[in-house]
Amino acid sequence: MAASSKIVDLRKLLAERYPQPRIFTQARLRTGLESFDKAIGGGLPKGAITELTSPIISAGSAFLISGLLRAAQQGRYFLALVDGRDSFDPQPLGNGCLRHLLWIRCTKTNEAVKAADLLLRDGNFPIVILDLVLNAADELRRVPQTSWYRLQRLVEPTPTAFLVLTRRSIISSAQLKLVLENNWRLQDLQQEANFSRLKVHVQRVQGGRQEVAAASQLRFTEAKAG
């Protein structure tokens, strides 16, 4: 009971220090993955954190990044990628996609979080991706929850969709929590058609539509790779 009481007190303190206004209607950024966009209310929520976890190494987070970058190319907007472990491979995408990418290469978690902070303060990117999938678990544990609340406050007044990729769920303030549920081999990832087989589980929604919160599993059946 004592531990539960302390957790409740901590949540109240964070809510008072970093209040989050209730969202009744919210703009969305279409990802270009049609079934995914429809299931989560029209796309990634702007002015909010979406956390997408990849518990399996071959779940397809890098594959998803390439799809989002192709969508940015088609939509003629810029995507900012904060690469937490300098692991992004741009070579397969071609110059057309890369002209729409701001790639920030980091090697440590604290560097990546600081870079995301600066990008969210700028507020001019339709989508900012913070990729922490390959960052060490002990580094991620050292990021205080107050840092995520601060990033949430920064993104709230902007038209930016903030997507954080992690190995395990770590962001309590994320409005939308998703889990990638794939287990692919290298040859599978080389097939463009696999965008139609990418599976995601909706884990939690805050401030969103009730029908989104009730969703259990999504399949991208109408996605286009570009």
C-alpha positions in Angstrom: 0.0 0.0 0.0 2.8 2.4 0.8 4.5 1.9 -2.6 1.2 2.4 -4.4 0.5 5.6 -2.4 3.9 6.9 -3.5 3.2 6.2 -7.1 -0.1 8.0 -6.9 1.6 10.9 -5.2 4.3 11.0 -7.9 1.7 11.0 -10.7 -0.2 13.8 -9.1 3.0 15.8 -8.8 3.9 15.3 -12.4 0.3 16.2 -13.5 0.5 19.4 -11.6 4.0 20.3 -12.8 3.4 19.2 -16.4 -0.4 19.6 -17.0 -1.7 18.2 -20.2 -4.9 19.8 -21.7 -7.7 17.4 -22.6 -7.8 16.9 -26.4 -11.3 16.8 -28.0 -10.3 17.0 -31.6 -6.8 16.4 -32.9 -5.1 16.8 -36.2 -3.4 13.7 -37.6 -0.5 13.0 -39.9 -1.3 10.4 -42.5 1.6 7.9 -42.8 0.7 6.5 -46.2 -0.1 3.1 -44.6 -3.9 3.3 -45.2 -5.2 0.6 -42.9 -2.9 1.8 -40.1 -4.0 5.4 -40.5 -7.7 4.5 -40.5 -7.4 2.3 -37.4 -5.7 4.9 -35.2 -8.1 7.8 -36.2 -6.6 9.0 -39.4 -2.8 8.9 -38.8 -0.3 9.7 -36.1 -1.6 12.4 -33.7 0.0 15.8 -34.0 1.1 17.6 -30.9 1.6 14.3 -29.0 4.0 11.5 -28.4 3.4 8.1 -30.0 5.6 5.3 -28.6 6.0 2.3 -30.8 7.9 -0.7 -29.3 9.7 -3.5 -31.1 10.2 -6.3 -28.6 11.7 -8.6 -31.2 14.9 -7.6 -33.0 13.4 -8.4 -36.5 10.0 -6.7 -35.8 10.5 -4.2 -38.6 11.1 -0.8 -37.1 13.7 0.1 -39.7 11.3 -1.1 -42.4 8.6 1.2 -40.9 11.0 4.2 -41.0 11.7 3.6 -44.7 7.9 3.5 -45.3 7.4 6.8 -43.5 10.3 8.4 -45.4 8.7 7.3 -48.7 5.4 8.9 -47.5 7.3 12.1 -46.8 8.7 12.1 -50.3 5.2 11.6 -51.8 3.8 14.3 -49.5 6.7 16.6 -50.2 7.5 17.4 -46.6 10.5 16.8 -44.4 11.0 14.0 -41.9 13.5 14.4 -39.0 15.1 11.2 -37.8 17.1 11.2 -34.6 19.2 8.1 -34.9 20.0 7.0 -31.3 22.7 4.5 -32.2 23.8 5.7 -35.7 22.3 2.5 -37.2 20.1 3.9 -40.0 21.1 2.7 -43.5 20.0 5.2 -46.1 21.5 3.4 -49.1 18.5 1.4 -50.2 16.2 4.4 -50.3 17.7 6.5 -53.1 18.4 10.2 -53.4 14.7 11.1 -54.0 13.7 10.0 -50.5 16.8 11.3 -48.8 16.2 14.8 -50.0 13.2 14.8 -47.6 15.3 13.6 -44.6 17.1 15.4 -41.8 19.2 12.7 -40.3 20.8 13.4 -36.9 23.3 10.7 -36.0 23.9 10.0 -32.3 25.6 7.3 -30.3 24.2 7.8 -26.8 20.6 8.1 -25.5 21.1 11.4 -23.8 22.5 12.9 -27.0 19.4 11.7 -28.9 16.9 13.0 -26.4 18.6 16.4 -26.4 18.5 16.4 -30.3 14.8 15.6 -30.2 14.3 18.5 -27.7 15.8 20.9 -30.1 13.8 19.7 -33.1 10.5 19.9 -31.2 11.3 23.4 -30.1 11.8 24.3 -33.8 8.3 23.0 -34.5 8.7 23.1 -38.3 8.8 19.3 -39.0 5.6 17.5 -39.7 7.1 14.4 -38.2 10.0 13.8 -35.8 11.2 10.2 -35.2 13.4 9.4 -32.2 14.8 5.9 -32.8 16.0 4.3 -29.5 15.5 0.7 -30.5 19.2 -0.2 -30.3 20.2 1.9 -27.4 21.3 0.2 -24.2 18.6 -0.6 -21.6 20.6 1.0 -18.8 20.9 4.2 -20.8 17.2 4.3 -21.4 16.4 3.7 -17.7 18.5 6.8 -16.8 16.2 9.0 -18.8 13.8 10.5 -16.1 10.1 10.5 -16.8 10.2 14.3 -16.4 12.2 14.5 -19.6 9.4 12.8 -21.5 6.8 15.1 -19.9 9.0 18.0 -21.0 9.1 16.7 -24.6 5.3 16.2 -24.5 4.9 19.9 -23.4 7.1 21.0 -26.2 5.3 19.1 -28.9 1.7 20.0 -27.8 1.5 23.4 -29.4 3.1 22.3 -32.6 1.8 20.6 -35.8 4.4 17.9 -35.3 3.8 14.1 -34.9 6.5 12.8 -32.5 7.1 9.1 -32.9 9.5 7.4 -30.5 10.8 3.9 -31.3 11.9 1.7 -28.4 12.6 -1.9 -27.5 10.4 -1.8 -24.4 7.8 0.7 -23.3 9.4 3.4 -21.3 7.3 6.6 -21.8 4.4 7.0 -19.4 3.2 10.2 -21.0 2.8 8.8 -24.5 -0.7 9.4 -25.8 -0.6 6.4 -28.2 1.3 3.2 -27.5 1.8 0.7 -30.2 3.7 -2.6 -30.5 5.2 -4.1 -33.6 4.4 -7.8 -33.9 6.5 -9.2 -36.6 9.4 -11.7 -36.8 11.0 -11.4 -40.2 14.1 -12.8 -41.8 16.5 -10.6 -44.0 15.0 -12.0 -47.2 11.5 -11.1 -46.0 12.5 -7.4 -45.5 13.8 -7.2 -49.0 10.3 -7.7 -50.4 8.3 -4.5 -50.9 5.0 -6.4 -50.5 5.7 -6.9 -46.8 4.2 -3.5 -46.1 0.9 -5.3 -46.5 1.9 -7.8 -43.8 3.2 -5.4 -41.2 1.3 -6.0 -37.9 0.8 -3.6 -35.0 -0.9 -4.0 -31.7 -2.6 -1.0 -30.1 -1.6 -1.1 -26.5 -3.0 2.1 -25.1 -4.6 5.3 -26.2 -5.1 8.5 -24.1 -7.3 11.3 -25.3 -8.3 9.5 -28.4 -11.4 7.9 -29.8 -13.0 5.1 -27.9 -13.0 2.9 -31.0 -9.3 3.3 -31.2 -8.8 2.2 -27.6 -10.9 -0.9 -28.3 -8.7 -2.0 -31.3 -6.6 -5.0 -30.6 -4.6 -5.8 -33.8 -4.0 -4.0 -37.1 -2.9 -5.3 -40.4 -1.7 -3.0 -43.1 -3.6 -4.3 -46.2 -3.6 -1.2 -48.3 -0.2 0.2 -47.7 2.0 1.4 -50.6 5.7 1.5 -50.5 6.0 4.3 -53.0 
